[in-house]
Amino acid sequence: MSERISVFFEQALNIKPISQLECIQCKHKLERPYKEKEYVNKAVDDKCPKCQSPMYVKAIYVYPQPKQF
Ligand SMILES: [Zn+2]
């Protein structure tokens, strides 16, 4: 029983924030791991993979990493 509980907590804590970036030019969106001190609407160093334009943070959110079986 206690093993099951610790597994539950490992899963619950295994969440990583995701930053969704959007290209200012072509509106292409991508997700990548959140970096410290990022906030919504912040311009980031990442370049759009499609048109090489600057990108900004469109949204930040968290969801659990999918469990691999
Ligand atoms: Zn673009």
N, CA, C, O and the ligand as a Tripos MOL2 file, in Angstrom:
@<TRIPOS>MOLECULE
protein
  277   275    70     0     0
PROTEIN
NO_CHARGES

@<TRIPOS>ATOM
      1 N           0.8300   -1.2140    0.0000 N.3       1 MET1
      2 CA          0.0000    0.0000    0.0000 C.3       1 MET1
      3 C           0.8570    1.2530    0.0000 C.2       1 MET1
      4 O           0.6140    2.1650   -0.7900 O.2       1 MET1
      5 N           1.8660    1.3140    0.8800 N.am      2 SER2
      6 CA          2.6860    2.5290    0.9210 C.3       2 SER2
      7 C           3.4560    2.7130   -0.3780 C.2       2 SER2
      8 O           3.7160    3.8430   -0.7920 O.2       2 SER2
      9 N           3.8210    1.6140   -1.0200 N.am      3 GLU3
     10 CA          4.4840    1.7260   -2.3150 C.3       3 GLU3
     11 C           3.5830    2.4140   -3.3250 C.2       3 GLU3
     12 O           4.0180    3.2740   -4.0910 O.2       3 GLU3
     13 N           2.3400    2.0220   -3.3070 N.am      4 ARG4
     14 CA          1.4010    2.6290   -4.2600 C.3       4 ARG4
     15 C           1.2840    4.1380   -4.0090 C.2       4 ARG4
     16 O           1.1750    4.9310   -4.9450 O.2       4 ARG4
     17 N           1.3090    4.5060   -2.7500 N.am      5 ILE5
     18 CA          1.1780    5.9380   -2.4340 C.3       5 ILE5
     19 C           2.4080    6.7080   -2.9100 C.2       5 ILE5
     20 O           2.2680    7.8000   -3.4610 O.2       5 ILE5
     21 N           3.6000    6.1680   -2.7100 N.am      6 SER6
     22 CA          4.7970    6.9000   -3.1440 C.3       6 SER6
     23 C           4.8360    7.0220   -4.6570 C.2       6 SER6
     24 O           5.2850    8.0400   -5.1860 O.2       6 SER6
     25 N           4.3720    6.0020   -5.3580 N.am      7 VAL7
     26 CA          4.3080    6.0990   -6.8200 C.3       7 VAL7
     27 C           3.3570    7.2160   -7.2100 C.2       7 VAL7
     28 O           3.6190    7.9830   -8.1370 O.2       7 VAL7
     29 N           2.2590    7.2930   -6.4940 N.am      8 PHE8
     30 CA          1.3010    8.3580   -6.7830 C.3       8 PHE8
     31 C           1.9470    9.7230   -6.6380 C.2       8 PHE8
     32 O           1.7520   10.5900   -7.4890 O.2       8 PHE8
     33 N           2.7130    9.9310   -5.5760 N.am      9 PHE9
     34 CA          3.3280   11.2380   -5.3640 C.3       9 PHE9
     35 C           4.4080   11.5220   -6.4000 C.2       9 PHE9
     36 O           4.5590   12.6620   -6.8390 O.2       9 PHE9
     37 N           5.1530   10.5060   -6.7900 N.am     10 GLU10
     38 CA          6.1480   10.7130   -7.8500 C.3      10 GLU10
     39 C           5.4690   11.2310   -9.1050 C.2      10 GLU10
     40 O           5.9540   12.1570   -9.7550 O.2      10 GLU10
     41 N           4.3570   10.6270   -9.4310 N.am     11 GLN11
     42 CA          3.6510   11.0550  -10.6410 C.3      11 GLN11
     43 C           3.1050   12.4640  -10.4730 C.2      11 GLN11
     44 O           3.1630   13.2810  -11.3920 O.2      11 GLN11
     45 N           2.5710   12.7390   -9.2790 N.am     12 ALA12
     46 CA          1.9720   14.0470   -9.0520 C.3      12 ALA12
     47 C           3.0160   15.1540   -9.1220 C.2      12 ALA12
     48 O           2.7160   16.2670   -9.5550 O.2      12 ALA12
     49 N           4.2380   14.8530   -8.6970 N.am     13 LEU13
     50 CA          5.2780   15.8800   -8.6770 C.3      13 LEU13
     51 C           6.0420   15.9640   -9.9900 C.2      13 LEU13
     52 O           6.8120   16.9000  -10.2080 O.2      13 LEU13
     53 N           5.8340   15.0100  -10.8420 N.am     14 ASN14
     54 CA          6.5740   14.9880  -12.1100 C.3      14 ASN14
     55 C           5.8710   15.8570  -13.1490 C.2      14 ASN14
     56 O           5.4880   15.3870  -14.2210 O.2      14 ASN14
     57 N           5.7130   17.1160  -12.8110 N.am     15 ILE15
     58 CA          5.0760   18.0360  -13.7460 C.3      15 ILE15
     59 C           6.0710   19.1240  -14.1070 C.2      15 ILE15
     60 O           6.7760   19.6590  -13.2510 O.2      15 ILE15
     61 N           6.1100   19.4310  -15.3650 N.am     16 LYS16
     62 CA          7.0520   20.4420  -15.8340 C.3      16 LYS16
     63 C           6.2820   21.5220  -16.5930 C.2      16 LYS16
     64 O           5.4610   21.2220  -17.4600 O.2      16 LYS16
     65 N           6.5600   22.7790  -16.2530 N.am     17 PRO17
     66 CA          5.8740   23.8450  -16.9860 C.3      17 PRO17
     67 C           6.2740   23.8340  -18.4550 C.2      17 PRO17
     68 O           7.4140   23.5180  -18.7970 O.2      17 PRO17
     69 N           5.3450   24.1740  -19.2990 N.am     18 ILE18
     70 CA          5.5600   24.2470  -20.7390 C.3      18 ILE18
     71 C           5.3220   25.6890  -21.1700 C.2      18 ILE18
     72 O           4.3490   26.3180  -20.7540 O.2      18 ILE18
     73 N           6.2040   26.1980  -21.9900 N.am     19 SER19
     74 CA          5.9730   27.5070  -22.6020 C.3      19 SER19
     75 C           5.4910   27.2930  -24.0310 C.2      19 SER19
     76 O           6.1190   26.5840  -24.8170 O.2      19 SER19
     77 N           4.3880   27.9090  -24.3420 N.am     20 GLN20
     78 CA          3.9340   27.8880  -25.7220 C.3      20 GLN20
     79 C           4.3950   29.1840  -26.3780 C.2      20 GLN20
     80 O           4.0530   30.2780  -25.9300 O.2      20 GLN20
     81 N           5.1710   29.0430  -27.4380 N.am     21 LEU21
     82 CA          5.7020   30.2090  -28.1430 C.3      21 LEU21
     83 C           4.9110   30.4430  -29.4170 C.2      21 LEU21
     84 O           4.4140   29.5090  -30.0470 O.2      21 LEU21
     85 N           4.8090   31.7110  -29.7770 N.am     22 GLU22
     86 CA          4.1630   32.0280  -31.0420 C.3      22 GLU22
     87 C           5.0650   32.9830  -31.8240 C.2      22 GLU22
     88 O           5.6710   33.8950  -31.2610 O.2      22 GLU22
     89 N           5.1370   32.7500  -33.1260 N.am     23 CYS23
     90 CA          5.9210   33.5880  -34.0200 C.3      23 CYS23
     91 C           5.1930   34.9110  -34.2370 C.2      23 CYS23
     92 O           3.9830   34.9360  -34.4660 O.2      23 CYS23
     93 N           5.9460   36.0140  -34.1610 N.am     24 ILE24
     94 CA          5.2980   37.3180  -34.3680 C.3      24 ILE24
     95 C           4.9010   37.5090  -35.8240 C.2      24 ILE24
     96 O           4.0230   38.3150  -36.1330 O.2      24 ILE24
     97 N           5.5450   36.7690  -36.7160 N.am     25 GLN25
     98 CA          5.3350   36.9630  -38.1440 C.3      25 GLN25
     99 C           4.2280   36.0550  -38.6910 C.2      25 GLN25
    100 O           3.2070   36.5320  -39.1880 O.2      25 GLN25
    101 N           4.4490   34.7390  -38.5920 N.am     26 CYS26
    102 CA          3.5250   33.8090  -39.2510 C.3      26 CYS26
    103 C           2.5990   33.1090  -38.2700 C.2      26 CYS26
    104 O           1.7920   32.2700  -38.6720 O.2      26 CYS26
    105 N           2.7050   33.4450  -36.9810 N.am     27 LYS27
    106 CA          1.8270   32.8890  -35.9460 C.3      27 LYS27
    107 C           2.0240   31.3980  -35.7210 C.2      27 LYS27
    108 O           1.1800   30.7330  -35.1200 O.2      27 LYS27
    109 N           3.1350   30.8850  -36.2050 N.am     28 HIS28
    110 CA          3.4510   29.4820  -35.9330 C.3      28 HIS28
    111 C           3.6240   29.2850  -34.4350 C.2      28 HIS28
    112 O           4.2600   30.0970  -33.7630 O.2      28 HIS28
    113 N           3.0490   28.1910  -33.9130 N.am     29 LYS29
    114 CA          3.1400   27.9140  -32.4810 C.3      29 LYS29
    115 C           3.9890   26.6860  -32.2310 C.2      29 LYS29
    116 O           3.9930   25.7410  -33.0200 O.2      29 LYS29
    117 N           4.7060   26.7150  -31.1260 N.am     30 LEU30
    118 CA          5.4130   25.5130  -30.7000 C.3      30 LEU30
    119 C           5.4830   25.4910  -29.1820 C.2      30 LEU30
    120 O           5.3220   26.5170  -28.5210 O.2      30 LEU30
    121 N           5.7240   24.3150  -28.6490 N.am     31 GLU31
    122 CA          5.8520   24.1500  -27.2000 C.3      31 GLU31
    123 C           7.2580   23.6650  -26.8860 C.2      31 GLU31
    124 O           7.8450   22.8590  -27.6090 O.2      31 GLU31
    125 N           7.7640   24.1760  -25.8040 N.am     32 ARG32
    126 CA          9.0500   23.6800  -25.3120 C.3      32 ARG32
    127 C           9.0790   23.9340  -23.8090 C.2      32 ARG32
    128 O           8.2830   24.7130  -23.2850 O.2      32 ARG32
    129 N          10.0130   23.2630  -23.1160 N.am     33 PRO33
    130 CA         10.0220   23.4100  -21.6540 C.3      33 PRO33
    131 C          10.1770   24.8690  -21.2390 C.2      33 PRO33
    132 O          10.9290   25.6390  -21.8360 O.2      33 PRO33
    133 N           9.4470   25.2090  -20.2100 N.am     34 TYR34
    134 CA          9.5100   26.5550  -19.6480 C.3      34 TYR34
    135 C          10.9150   26.8630  -19.1450 C.2      34 TYR34
    136 O          11.5660   26.0060  -18.5480 O.2      34 TYR34
    137 N          11.3740   28.0650  -19.3810 N.am     35 LYS35
    138 CA         12.6400   28.5160  -18.8140 C.3      35 LYS35
    139 C          12.3640   29.5550  -17.7410 C.2      35 LYS35
    140 O          11.3630   30.2700  -17.7900 O.2      35 LYS35
    141 N          13.2660   29.6270  -16.7710 N.am     36 GLU36
    142 CA         13.0710   30.5360  -15.6490 C.3      36 GLU36
    143 C          12.8880   31.9740  -16.1130 C.2      36 GLU36
    144 O          13.5060   32.4210  -17.0790 O.2      36 GLU36
    145 N          12.0390   32.6700  -15.4120 N.am     37 LYS37
    146 CA         11.8030   34.1010  -15.6020 C.3      37 LYS37
    147 C          11.0450   34.4230  -16.8800 C.2      37 LYS37
    148 O          10.9710   35.5810  -17.2890 O.2      37 LYS37
    149 N          10.4800   33.3940  -17.5130 N.am     38 GLU38
    150 CA          9.6350   33.6850  -18.6600 C.3      38 GLU38
    151 C           8.2340   34.0290  -18.1780 C.2      38 GLU38
    152 O           7.7770   33.5470  -17.1420 O.2      38 GLU38
    153 N           7.5800   34.8580  -18.9380 N.am     39 TYR39
    154 CA          6.2050   35.2160  -18.6070 C.3      39 TYR39
    155 C           5.4600   35.4640  -19.9190 C.2      39 TYR39
    156 O           6.0670   35.6440  -20.9750 O.2      39 TYR39
    157 N           4.1510   35.4680  -19.8240 N.am     40 VAL40
    158 CA          3.3290   35.6280  -21.0160 C.3      40 VAL40
    159 C           3.6240   36.9700  -21.6840 C.2      40 VAL40
    160 O           3.7260   38.0040  -21.0240 O.2      40 VAL40
    161 N           3.7560   36.9270  -22.9830 N.am     41 ASN41
    162 CA          4.0630   38.0850  -23.8410 C.3      41 ASN41
    163 C           5.5330   38.4810  -23.8450 C.2      41 ASN41
    164 O           5.9100   39.4590  -24.4910 O.2      41 ASN41
    165 N           6.3660   37.7290  -23.1300 N.am     42 LYS42
    166 CA          7.7960   38.0260  -23.1350 C.3      42 LYS42
    167 C           8.4080   37.5820  -24.4640 C.2      42 LYS42
    168 O           8.1160   36.4870  -24.9450 O.2      42 LYS42
    169 N           9.2480   38.4170  -25.0560 N.am     43 ALA43
    170 CA          9.9930   38.0200  -26.2450 C.3      43 ALA43
    171 C          11.1080   37.0780  -25.8190 C.2      43 ALA43
    172 O          11.7860   37.3170  -24.8200 O.2      43 ALA43
    173 N          11.2900   36.0190  -26.5720 N.am     44 VAL44
    174 CA         12.3100   35.0290  -26.2210 C.3      44 VAL44
    175 C          13.3590   34.9510  -27.3400 C.2      44 VAL44
    176 O          13.1690   35.4820  -28.4340 O.2      44 VAL44
    177 N          14.4560   34.2820  -27.0330 N.am     45 ASP45
    178 CA         15.5530   34.1700  -28.0060 C.3      45 ASP45
    179 C          15.2450   33.1700  -29.1150 C.2      45 ASP45
    180 O          15.8780   33.1840  -30.1700 O.2      45 ASP45
    181 N          14.2700   32.3050  -28.8670 N.am     46 ASP46
    182 CA         13.9500   31.2900  -29.8690 C.3      46 ASP46
    183 C          13.5180   31.9340  -31.1810 C.2      46 ASP46
    184 O          12.8610   32.9740  -31.2010 O.2      46 ASP46
    185 N          13.9010   31.2960  -32.2570 N.am     47 LYS47
    186 CA         13.4930   31.7710  -33.5810 C.3      47 LYS47
    187 C          12.4820   30.7920  -34.1890 C.2      47 LYS47
    188 O          12.5530   29.5800  -33.9860 O.2      47 LYS47
    189 N          11.5600   31.3590  -34.9270 N.am     48 CYS48
    190 CA         10.5590   30.5340  -35.5820 C.3      48 CYS48
    191 C          11.2390   29.5390  -36.5360 C.2      48 CYS48
    192 O          12.0570   29.9300  -37.3680 O.2      48 CYS48
    193 N          10.8940   28.2540  -36.4070 N.am     49 PRO49
    194 CA         11.5170   27.2660  -37.2920 C.3      49 PRO49
    195 C          11.0560   27.4150  -38.7410 C.2      49 PRO49
    196 O          11.6900   26.8810  -39.6520 O.2      49 PRO49
    197 N           9.9770   28.1240  -38.9530 N.am     50 LYS50
    198 CA          9.4590   28.2660  -40.3180 C.3      50 LYS50
    199 C          10.0300   29.4890  -41.0210 C.2      50 LYS50
    200 O          10.4760   29.4000  -42.1650 O.2      50 LYS50
    201 N          10.0150   30.6300  -40.3400 N.am     51 CYS51
    202 CA         10.4270   31.8720  -41.0240 C.3      51 CYS51
    203 C          11.5480   32.6080  -40.3030 C.2      51 CYS51
    204 O          11.9330   33.7050  -40.7070 O.2      51 CYS51
    205 N          12.0740   32.0080  -39.2360 N.am     52 GLN52
    206 CA         13.2300   32.5790  -38.5140 C.3      52 GLN52
    207 C          12.9200   33.9200  -37.8470 C.2      52 GLN52
    208 O          13.8460   34.6450  -37.4800 O.2      52 GLN52
    209 N          11.6700   34.2590  -37.6860 N.am     53 SER53
    210 CA         11.3220   35.4990  -37.0020 C.3      53 SER53
    211 C          11.3640   35.2920  -35.4880 C.2      53 SER53
    212 O          11.3200   34.1560  -35.0160 O.2      53 SER53
    213 N          11.4490   36.3800  -34.7330 N.am     54 PRO54
    214 CA         11.4280   36.2550  -33.2700 C.3      54 PRO54
    215 C          10.1010   35.6770  -32.7840 C.2      54 PRO54
    216 O           9.0650   35.7890  -33.4390 O.2      54 PRO54
    217 N          10.1770   35.0600  -31.6160 N.am     55 MET55
    218 CA          8.9670   34.4840  -31.0320 C.3      55 MET55
    219 C           8.7500   35.0800  -29.6580 C.2      55 MET55
    220 O           9.6700   35.6260  -29.0490 O.2      55 MET55
    221 N           7.5250   34.9700  -29.1770 N.am     56 TYR56
    222 CA          7.2300   35.4280  -27.8250 C.3      56 TYR56
    223 C           6.3940   34.3690  -27.1150 C.2      56 TYR56
    224 O           5.8380   33.4670  -27.7420 O.2      56 TYR56
    225 N           6.3180   34.5020  -25.7780 N.am     57 VAL57
    226 CA          5.5850   33.5250  -24.9870 C.3      57 VAL57
    227 C           4.0910   33.8080  -25.1000 C.2      57 VAL57
    228 O           3.6020   34.8620  -24.6930 O.2      57 VAL57
    229 N           3.3940   32.8460  -25.6580 N.am     58 LYS58
    230 CA          1.9490   32.9900  -25.8320 C.3      58 LYS58
    231 C           1.2090   32.5160  -24.5840 C.2      58 LYS58
    232 O           0.2080   33.1090  -24.1810 O.2      58 LYS58
    233 N           1.7070   31.4490  -23.9830 N.am     59 ALA59
    234 CA          1.0550   30.8860  -22.8030 C.3      59 ALA59
    235 C           2.0470   30.0250  -22.0390 C.2      59 ALA59
    236 O           3.0170   29.5150  -22.6010 O.2      59 ALA59
    237 N           1.7880   29.8750  -20.7570 N.am     60 ILE60
    238 CA          2.5970   28.9850  -19.9190 C.3      60 ILE60
    239 C           1.6410   28.0810  -19.1650 C.2      60 ILE60
    240 O           0.6740   28.5520  -18.5650 O.2      60 ILE60
    241 N           1.9060   26.7970  -19.1940 N.am     61 TYR61
    242 CA          1.0250   25.8940  -18.4690 C.3      61 TYR61
    243 C           1.7840   24.6470  -18.0520 C.2      61 TYR61
    244 O           2.9120   24.4160  -18.4870 O.2      61 TYR61
    245 N           1.1630   23.8610  -17.2180 N.am     62 VAL62
    246 CA          1.7830   22.6210  -16.7470 C.3      62 VAL62
    247 C           0.8430   21.4670  -17.0150 C.2      62 VAL62
    248 O          -0.3760   21.6090  -16.9160 O.2      62 VAL62
    249 N           1.3940   20.3600  -17.3430 N.am     63 TYR63
    250 CA          0.6170   19.1280  -17.3270 C.3      63 TYR63
    251 C           1.5640   17.9740  -17.0580 C.2      63 TYR63
    252 O           2.7570   18.0770  -17.3460 O.2      63 TYR63
    253 N           1.0620   16.8870  -16.5170 N.am     64 PRO64
    254 CA          1.9390   15.7710  -16.1380 C.3      64 PRO64
    255 C           2.5900   15.1700  -17.3760 C.2      64 PRO64
    256 O           1.9770   15.0760  -18.4400 O.2      64 PRO64
    257 N           3.8210   14.7730  -17.2170 N.am     65 GLN65
    258 CA          4.4880   14.0390  -18.2750 C.3      65 GLN65
    259 C           3.7440   12.7280  -18.5080 C.2      65 GLN65
    260 O           3.3680   12.0570  -17.5470 O.2      65 GLN65
    261 N           3.5300   12.3590  -19.7430 N.am     66 PRO66
    262 CA          2.8690   11.0760  -20.0040 C.3      66 PRO66
    263 C           3.6970    9.9310  -19.4330 C.2      66 PRO66
    264 O           4.9190    9.8990  -19.5740 O.2      66 PRO66
    265 N           3.0260    9.0150  -18.8020 N.am     67 LYS67
    266 CA          3.7340    7.8760  -18.2220 C.3      67 LYS67
    267 C           4.0760    6.8780  -19.3110 C.2      67 LYS67
    268 O           3.2270    6.5200  -20.1270 O.2      67 LYS67
    269 N           5.3160    6.4330  -19.3200 N.am     68 GLN68
    270 CA          5.7510    5.4710  -20.3360 C.3      68 GLN68
    271 C           5.5920    4.0500  -19.8100 C.2      68 GLN68
    272 O           6.0830    3.7200  -18.7300 O.2      68 GLN68
    273 N           4.9200    3.2330  -20.5610 N.am     69 PHE69
    274 CA          4.7880    1.8190  -20.1630 C.3      69 PHE69
    275 C           5.6650    0.9440  -21.0430 C.2      69 PHE69
    276 O           5.6950   -0.2750  -20.8690 O.2      69 PHE69
    277 ZN          7.2320   32.2930  -38.2930 Zn       70 ZN70
@<TRIPOS>BOND
     1     1     2 1
     2     2     3 1
     3     3     4 2
     4     3     5 am
     5     5     6 1
     6     6     7 1
     7     7     8 2
     8     7     9 am
     9     9    10 1
    10    10    11 1
    11    11    12 2
    12    11    13 am
    13    13    14 1
    14    14    15 1
    15    15    16 2
    16    15    17 am
    17    17    18 1
    18    18    19 1
    19    19    20 2
    20    19    21 am
    21    21    22 1
    22    22    23 1
    23    23    24 2
    24    23    25 am
    25    25    26 1
    26    26    27 1
    27    27    28 2
    28    27    29 am
    29    29    30 1
    30    30    31 1
    31    31    32 2
    32    31    33 am
    33    33    34 1
    34    34    35 1
    35    35    36 2
    36    35    37 am
    37    37    38 1
    38    38    39 1
    39    39    40 2
    40    39    41 am
    41    41    42 1
    42    42    43 1
    43    43    44 2
    44    43    45 am
    45    45    46 1
    46    46    47 1
    47    47    48 2
    48    47    49 am
    49    49    50 1
    50    50    51 1
    51    51    52 2
    52    51    53 am
    53    53    54 1
    54    54    55 1
    55    55    56 2
    56    55    57 am
    57    57    58 1
    58    58    59 1
    59    59    60 2
    60    59    61 am
    61    61    62 1
    62    62    63 1
    63    63    64 2
    64    63    65 am
    65    65    66 1
    66    66    67 1
    67    67    68 2
    68    67    69 am
    69    69    70 1
    70    70    71 1
    71    71    72 2
    72    71    73 am
    73    73    74 1
    74    74    75 1
    75    75    76 2
    76    75    77 am
    77    77    78 1
    78    78    79 1
    79    79    80 2
    80    79    81 am
    81    81    82 1
    82    82    83 1
    83    83    84 2
    84    83    85 am
    85    85    86 1
    86    86    87 1
    87    87    88 2
    88    87    89 am
    89    89    90 1
    90    90    91 1
    91    91    92 2
    92    91    93 am
    93    93    94 1
    94    94    95 1
    95    95    96 2
    96    95    97 am
    97    97    98 1
    98    98    99 1
    99    99   100 2
   100    99   101 am
   101   101   102 1
   102   102   103 1
   103   103   104 2
   104   103   105 am
   105   105   106 1
   106   106   107 1
   107   107   108 2
   108   107   109 am
   109   109   110 1
   110   110   111 1
   111   111   112 2
   112   111   113 am
   113   113   114 1
   114   114   115 1
   115   115   116 2
   116   115   117 am
   117   117   118 1
   118   118   119 1
   119   119   120 2
   120   119   121 am
   121   121   122 1
   122   122   123 1
   123   123   124 2
   124   123   125 am
   125   125   126 1
   126   126   127 1
   127   127   128 2
   128   127   129 am
   129   129   130 1
   130   130   131 1
   131   131   132 2
   132   131   133 am
   133   133   134 1
   134   134   135 1
   135   135   136 2
   136   135   137 am
   137   137   138 1
   138   138   139 1
   139   139   140 2
   140   139   141 am
   141   141   142 1
   142   142   143 1
   143   143   144 2
   144   143   145 am
   145   145   146 1
   146   146   147 1
   147   147   148 2
   148   147   149 am
   149   149   150 1
   150   150   151 1
   151   151   152 2
   152   151   153 am
   153   153   154 1
   154   154   155 1
   155   155   156 2
   156   155   157 am
   157   157   158 1
   158   158   159 1
   159   159   160 2
   160   159   161 am
   161   161   162 1
   162   162   163 1
   163   163   164 2
   164   163   165 am
   165   165   166 1
   166   166   167 1
   167   167   168 2
   168   167   169 am
   169   169   170 1
   170   170   171 1
   171   171   172 2
   172   171   173 am
   173   173   174 1
   174   174   175 1
   175   175   176 2
   176   175   177 am
   177   177   178 1
   178   178   179 1
   179   179   180 2
   180   179   181 am
   181   181   182 1
   182   182   183 1
   183   183   184 2
   184   183   185 am
   185   185   186 1
   186   186   187 1
   187   187   188 2
   188   187   189 am
   189   189   190 1
   190   190   191 1
   191   191   192 2
   192   191   193 am
   193   193   194 1
   194   194   195 1
   195   195   196 2
   196   195   197 am
   197   197   198 1
   198   198   199 1
   199   199   200 2
   200   199   201 am
   201   201   202 1
   202   202   203 1
   203   203   204 2
   204   203   205 am
   205   205   206 1
   206   206   207 1
   207   207   208 2
   208   207   209 am
   209   209   210 1
   210   210   211 1
   211   211   212 2
   212   211   213 am
   213   213   214 1
   214   214   215 1
   215   215   216 2
   216   215   217 am
   217   217   218 1
   218   218   219 1
   219   219   220 2
   220   219   221 am
   221   221   222 1
   222   222   223 1
   223   223   224 2
   224   223   225 am
   225   225   226 1
   226   226   227 1
   227   227   228 2
   228   227   229 am
   229   229   230 1
   230   230   231 1
   231   231   232 2
   232   231   233 am
   233   233   234 1
   234   234   235 1
   235   235   236 2
   236   235   237 am
   237   237   238 1
   238   238   239 1
   239   239   240 2
   240   239   241 am
   241   241   242 1
   242   242   243 1
   243   243   244 2
   244   243   245 am
   245   245   246 1
   246   246   247 1
   247   247   248 2
   248   247   249 am
   249   249   250 1
   250   250   251 1
   251   251   252 2
   252   251   253 am
   253   253   254 1
   254   254   255 1
   255   255   256 2
   256   255   257 am
   257   257   258 1
   258   258   259 1
   259   259   260 2
   260   259   261 am
   261   261   262 1
   262   262   263 1
   263   263   264 2
   264   263   265 am
   265   265   266 1
   266   266   267 1
   267   267   268 2
   268   267   269 am
   269   269   270 1
   270   270   271 1
   271   271   272 2
   272   271   273 am
   273   273   274 1
   274   274   275 1
   275   275   276 2
@<TRIPOS>SUBSTRUCTURE
     1 MET1         2 RESIDUE 1 A MET
     2 SER2         6 RESIDUE 1 A SER
     3 GLU3        10 RESIDUE 1 A GLU
     4 ARG4        14 RESIDUE 1 A ARG
     5 ILE5        18 RESIDUE 1 A ILE
     6 SER6        22 RESIDUE 1 A SER
     7 VAL7        26 RESIDUE 1 A VAL
     8 PHE8        30 RESIDUE 1 A PHE
     9 PHE9        34 RESIDUE 1 A PHE
    10 GLU10       38 RESIDUE 1 A GLU
    11 GLN11       42 RESIDUE 1 A GLN
    12 ALA12       46 RESIDUE 1 A ALA
    13 LEU13       50 RESIDUE 1 A LEU
    14 ASN14       54 RESIDUE 1 A ASN
    15 ILE15       58 RESIDUE 1 A ILE
    16 LYS16       62 RESIDUE 1 A LYS
    17 PRO17       66 RESIDUE 1 A PRO
    18 ILE18       70 RESIDUE 1 A ILE
    19 SER19       74 RESIDUE 1 A SER
    20 GLN20       78 RESIDUE 1 A GLN
    21 LEU21       82 RESIDUE 1 A LEU
    22 GLU22       86 RESIDUE 1 A GLU
    23 CYS23       90 RESIDUE 1 A CYS
    24 ILE24       94 RESIDUE 1 A ILE
    25 GLN25       98 RESIDUE 1 A GLN
    26 CYS26      102 RESIDUE 1 A CYS
    27 LYS27      106 RESIDUE 1 A LYS
    28 HIS28      110 RESIDUE 1 A HIS
    29 LYS29      114 RESIDUE 1 A LYS
    30 LEU30      118 RESIDUE 1 A LEU
    31 GLU31      122 RESIDUE 1 A GLU
    32 ARG32      126 RESIDUE 1 A ARG
    33 PRO33      130 RESIDUE 1 A PRO
    34 TYR34      134 RESIDUE 1 A TYR
    35 LYS35      138 RESIDUE 1 A LYS
    36 GLU36      142 RESIDUE 1 A GLU
    37 LYS37      146 RESIDUE 1 A LYS
    38 GLU38      150 RESIDUE 1 A GLU
    39 TYR39      154 RESIDUE 1 A TYR
    40 VAL40      158 RESIDUE 1 A VAL
    41 ASN41      162 RESIDUE 1 A ASN
    42 LYS42      166 RESIDUE 1 A LYS
    43 ALA43      170 RESIDUE 1 A ALA
    44 VAL44      174 RESIDUE 1 A VAL
    45 ASP45      178 RESIDUE 1 A ASP
    46 ASP46      182 RESIDUE 1 A ASP
    47 LYS47      186 RESIDUE 1 A LYS
    48 CYS48      190 RESIDUE 1 A CYS
    49 PRO49      194 RESIDUE 1 A PRO
    50 LYS50      198 RESIDUE 1 A LYS
    51 CYS51      202 RESIDUE 1 A CYS
    52 GLN52      206 RESIDUE 1 A GLN
    53 SER53      210 RESIDUE 1 A SER
    54 PRO54      214 RESIDUE 1 A PRO
    55 MET55      218 RESIDUE 1 A MET
    56 TYR56      222 RESIDUE 1 A TYR
    57 VAL57      226 RESIDUE 1 A VAL
    58 LYS58      230 RESIDUE 1 A LYS
    59 ALA59      234 RESIDUE 1 A ALA
    60 ILE60      238 RESIDUE 1 A ILE
    61 TYR61      242 RESIDUE 1 A TYR
    62 VAL62      246 RESIDUE 1 A VAL
    63 TYR63      250 RESIDUE 1 A TYR
    64 PRO64      254 RESIDUE 1 A PRO
    65 GLN65      258 RESIDUE 1 A GLN
    66 PRO66      262 RESIDUE 1 A PRO
    67 LYS67      266 RESIDUE 1 A LYS
    68 GLN68      270 RESIDUE 1 A GLN
    69 PHE69      274 RESIDUE 1 A PHE
    70 ZN70       277 GROUP 0 **** ****
